């Protein structure tokens, strides 16, 4: 599976991540365990989903190490994306 990955590092509850997209895509906020499962094709849990409007903002639900994965849900295409953390 092709995806764009952002390793956000250690974040705390209440911080916000802003993701900009050139086209609609899946934006998944994952902790370490779930990112590993996503990356290896196993069952995983995430925050976020299919995003059709950019920029997209999502809050960090609890303190820990977080990742953003951006994919096209199996579709083919090119995407330009960026992510930044606030707070």
C-alpha positions in Angstrom: 0.0 0.0 0.0 1.3 3.4 -0.9 0.9 6.1 1.7 2.5 9.3 3.0 3.8 9.1 6.5 4.5 11.8 9.1 6.1 10.8 12.4 4.8 13.4 14.7 6.8 12.3 17.7 5.6 12.8 21.3 2.5 15.0 21.5 0.2 15.9 24.4 -3.6 15.9 24.8 -5.1 19.0 23.2 -2.4 19.7 20.6 -3.7 20.0 17.0 -2.4 18.6 13.8 -3.2 20.4 10.5 -2.9 18.4 7.3 -3.1 20.1 3.9 -4.0 18.0 0.9 -4.0 18.6 -2.9 -6.9 16.1 -3.4 -9.3 14.2 -1.2 -7.6 11.4 0.7 -7.7 9.3 3.9 -6.0 11.1 6.8 -5.4 8.7 9.7 -4.0 9.7 13.1 -2.4 6.6 14.6 -0.5 5.7 17.8 2.7 3.6 17.5 0.9 0.3 17.8 -1.8 1.1 15.3 0.7 2.6 12.8 2.7 -0.6 12.9 -0.5 -2.6 12.3 -1.6 -0.2 9.4 1.9 -0.5 7.8 1.9 -4.3 7.9 -1.7 -4.8 6.7 -3.2 -5.9 10.1 -6.3 -4.6 11.8 -5.9 -1.1 13.3 -7.8 1.7 14.9 -7.4 5.4 14.0 -8.8 8.9 14.3 -9.7 10.8 11.1 -11.0 9.3 7.9 -11.8 10.4 4.3 -11.1 14.1 4.0 -12.5 16.1 1.1 -11.6 19.7 2.3 -8.2 21.1 3.1 -6.8 22.0 5.5 -7.9 19.3 7.9 -7.4 19.7 11.6 -7.5 17.0 14.2 -6.9 17.1 17.9 -4.5 14.8 19.7 -6.8 12.6 21.9 -4.2 11.6 24.5 -0.5 12.0 25.2 1.9 9.7 23.4 3.8 9.1 20.2 1.6 9.8 17.1 1.8 9.3 13.3 -0.2 10.6 10.4 -0.8 8.3 7.4 -2.3 9.7 4.2 -3.5 7.4 1.5 -5.9 7.4 -1.5 -8.0 4.4 -0.2 -6.8 2.1 -3.0 -7.2 4.6 -5.8 -4.2 5.6 -8.0 -3.0 9.1 -8.2 -0.5 11.6 -6.9 -1.0 13.7 -3.8 0.8 16.6 -2.4 0.5 16.9 1.4 2.0 18.6 4.4 1.4 18.3 8.2 2.2 20.6 11.1 1.5 20.6 14.8 0.0 23.4 16.8 0.0 24.0 20.5 
